[in-house]
Amino acid sequence: SLFRLKDLEVPKLGDSDVHVKMLAAPINPADINMIQGTYPLLSPLPAVGGNEGVGEVLEVGRRVTALKPGDWVIPANAGLGTWRTRGVFPEEMLLKVPSDIPVLCAATLSVNPCTAFRMLADFESLAPGDSVIQNAANSGVGQAVIQIARASGIKTINVVRDRPDLPKLVERLMALGADHVVTEEMLRKPEMKDIFKSTPRPRLALNCVGGKSTTEMLRHLQPKGTMVTYGGMAKQPVMVPVSAFIFRDVRLRGFWMTQWRKDHMQDQGSVATMMDALCQLIRRGQLAAPACAEVPLQDYRAALEASMKPFVSSKQILLL
């Protein structure tokens, strides 16, 4: 197996370092891809897995000013290695978050809700009443898109794979604020016209699947609309009919949260604005953590296996 649970010495605290007691850290698809070596970030080995999570500051080096013991922190970038009980990190690798939000919200804040927030904000200027279509709508990003859009008055058309417990999933997404939930097969059916009687055609499509269902989703975009691809779970390319380019002038873009963070390292204002907006939504009860299964660290193997099963609707969270 690629994984072992090991005891390590906690390194000495440098002047600009922060000693953190990790509280909770999720297992995301990108974490698995990094370990398999199929992700563009490679950590020098041996490495600690996990790109996301929340911890509590235990002590700080004498030059650290922005953090103090008792503060909650999340990773400022990918590659921190959050699947551990304790760690000593340079101050600039951490972002302070309020400790009055639920621990599972904080643990799952830095990847999926940030991705959803940026994709809704950065590609099309959406106004209340506009709509967005997305696939893998039950993923962590998908659930965040539904809730952030709902809080901004934007309608969502949510595409999911057909499955045995479909009615239960539809009910769960509707409870989060989804306006429409359709299966990939339904994208090709005439019933889609009924949706567009009450909801405008989307100006924005969010794709993390690829393959045929993505092509079908694209057909419903408004002329000059944008499709943003941020994942490829079907491991198939995105195919676009030539007519969509010529006669509807659709735009195809890509998004990677890790790159956004790199591009905005000097622009702490935009990071702070985003984190504040997300924490406000959480406090108001408008953004919940995704459905989670909480797993003690020693049961990490079961958690990793569960996170790789198809049709998983709950995110595995390691409790540290």
N, C-alpha and C positions, 0 to 999 in steps of 0.2 A: 504493500500500500504506500501511497505517496505521503500519508499523514502519520505523524506520531505526536503524542502528548508528551512534552518534555518540561523538566524543571530547569530554569535558567537563573543565574544570578541577576538581580536588578542592578544595572550599571550605576556608577557614581553620578551624583547630580552635578552637572556643570553650571556655570554662572547663568547661562541663558536657557537652562533646561527646566522641564516641568515633570514631576513624578505623578503619574496618573494611575488610579485604580479603575480598571475598566468595569463597567456595570453590565452592559449588554451589547451584543454585536450580531447583525444578521448575516445570513449566507445568501449572497446574490449570484445570479448567473455569471457575471463578470469575474467574481472571485474564483469560481470553478475554472473559467476559461484561462485565467492568469496561471493557475496551477497546472493546467494541461499544456500551457505554453502556446495557446492559440490566440493570445491577446497582445496588443502592441506594447504593453508594459511588462517588462521582465524584471523580477527582483533577483539580486544576487543570492545564491543559495548557501546555506540553508536559510529559509525565509519564514516569517510568520504570516499566515494567510489573513484575509479580511481587510476590506477597504473602507468599512463603515462601522459606526458604533458610537457609544457615548461612555464617557468616563468621568470620574470625580477627581479633581486636583487634590493631592495629598500634601505636596510641598513644592516650592518653587525656588529656583536659583536666585542669587542676590541681584541679578540685573533684570529679572522679569518684573514688568510693571503692570501688564494688562490682566494678569491672572493672579488669583490668590487661593489658598486652601479652601475647599468647599465648593468652588466653582465647578460647573459642568462644562465639559469640552467635547467637541467632535472633530474628526480629521479635517484639515483645511484642504488636503489633496488626497488623491488615491495613493495606495502603496504603503499606508501607515503600518499595516499588520495589526488588526484590531482583535484577532482571536487569541487573547492572552489575558491574564488576570491583572498584571501590572506592567507598566512601561515607563521609560524615561525618554521624553521627546523634546527636541528644540521647540521653543515657544512658537516660532512662526509656522510650525506644522499643525497647530491647533487653533480652533475657533471656539470662542466662548458661546454657550447657549444658555438661555434662562433655565433655572432648575425647577421652575413651577409648571413645566409642561410634563405630560406623562413620559416615563422613561422609554417606553417602546416608540413613542413619537420621536424623541430625541435620537434614539438609536438608529432610526430609519430615515433621518432627515436629510443627510448630506448627498445622497445619490438620487433616489427616485423623485421626491417632491421637487428638488432643485431642477432636475431634468425636465419635469412636467412644466414647472414655472417658466423656465427659459424658452421652451419650445412654444408655449402659448404667447409669450411676450415678444420674441425676437424675430419672427419671420413674417407675420401678417399683423397689421394693427386691427385687432378684433374689437368690436363694440358690442354692448349688450344686445341680444337678439341674434347675433351671428352664430354660426355653428361650426363645429369641428367634427371630423370623422377620424376614428382611430381603430387599429386592430390590436389584438392581444389586450383587450380592454380590461381584463381581470388581472393583469400583471400589476406589480407595484407602481410603475409609472402610470399605467392605465387608470388605476384607482385614484391616484393623485390628480391626474388630468380631469377626471369627472368632477372631483370636489372643488378644485381651484376654478374650473370653468363655471361651475354652478354658482360659486361665490361672486363671480364677475358677471353673471347674467348671460353667459355663453352656453348655447345648447350643445349637447354631445350625442353623436351617433356612434354607438359602440359595437365593434365587431368581435365576436368570440367564436372559437371552434365549437362545433356541435359536440355534445357529450351526454353521458347517461343522466347526470343531474342538472341538465340545462335549466329547468324552471327555477331551481334553487339559486343558481348563479344569476339568472336574470333578476330575480327578486333582490338579491344582495346588491347588485349594481344599481338597480332602481332606488334602493334605500340610500345609497351614497349620493344620489342626485342625477343618475343617468336619465336622459330624455328618451332615448331609444336604444334597445339592445337587439342586434340581429346576428344571425350566424353567417359564416362565410358563404354558405350556399344561397342564403337569402339575397345577397348582394346582386345576384344575377336575375332575381325574380321581379315581376311587374309590381309586386307589393311595395317595392322601394318608392314607387311614385306616391303612394299614400303618405309616406313620411314627409315628402317634400311639399305636401299640401299645407302642413302646419309648421314646417321647419325649413328655413332657406337652405339651398345647397351650400355645402361647406366651402369656405375659402382656404381651409387648412386641413391637411390629412397628416396623421402621424403614423409612421410605419415601423414596426420592429419585427416583421415577419418575413416579407419577401415572397417571391413566387406568385402563383396565380391569384391568390386572394388580394394581393397588393394591387395588381393590375385592375381587378374588379373594383376595388375601393377608389382607385384613381378616376374611374369613369364617372363617379358622382361629384367630382370636384367642380367648382365654378370655373369658368374661363379665367385665365390668369391666376388661378389658385396655386398654392404651394404644397408639395408633399415633402415632409421632412422624414428621412430615414435615420433611425437611431439604434437599430438592431437588426439581426437577420436570423430569427429563430428557426425558420424553415430551411436555412442553409441553401437557399435558392436565390438567383439574381432577381433584381427588379426589372420587369419587362414593361416597356411603355409603347403603346401603339403610336406610330408616326403621326397619325391624325391628331392625337392629343397635344402634341407639340405644335403642329402647324395651325390647326383650326381653333385650338383652345389655349395655346400659349401657356401650358402649365409649366411650373417651375419645380425642379427636383433639387433638393438640398440635403445636406447631412448634418447631424449633430452628435457631438461627443462631449459629455460633461467635463471629462478630464481636460480636454483641450480648452474648453471655455475657461476653466479655472486657471490654466497656464496663461491664457491670453489676458486674464484680468488680475494677475498677481499684484500689479502696481495700482490697481483700481479697487481699493478696499471698500470704497463707497458703494459700488454696485453689488458687491458681495453682501455688505451689511444691509442694504435696502431689501435684497431678496430674502435674507434670513429673517429680518424683522417682519416682512410681509407674511412669510410662512408661519412664524411663531404666533403672530396675531390670529391667523386663521385657525391654528391649533387651539389657542386659548378660547376662541369664540365657538369651538365645537364644529367648525366648518371643514376641518382637515384632520382625519383620524389616521392612526397607524394602519398599515394594511393588516388583513387577517393574519394573525401570528400564531405559531406553535412555539412555546417557550421550552428550551431544552438545556439542562445543565451541561456544562462544558465536558464533563467526563463521558457524556453520551454523544459526543460530536460525530462519531461514525454514523449512527442512526440518522442524525440530522443531515449530514452530507448526502446520504443515500436518499432520504426523503426529498431533499431539495432538487434531486435530479430526475424524479419520477414525472411522467407526463400528467397534464391536467392537475397539477398541484395548485390548490387555491390558497394555501397558507404559507407564509414565509417563515422559515426556520430561524429562530433567534437564539443565539447562545447566551445563557445567563452566566455571568462571570463573577 
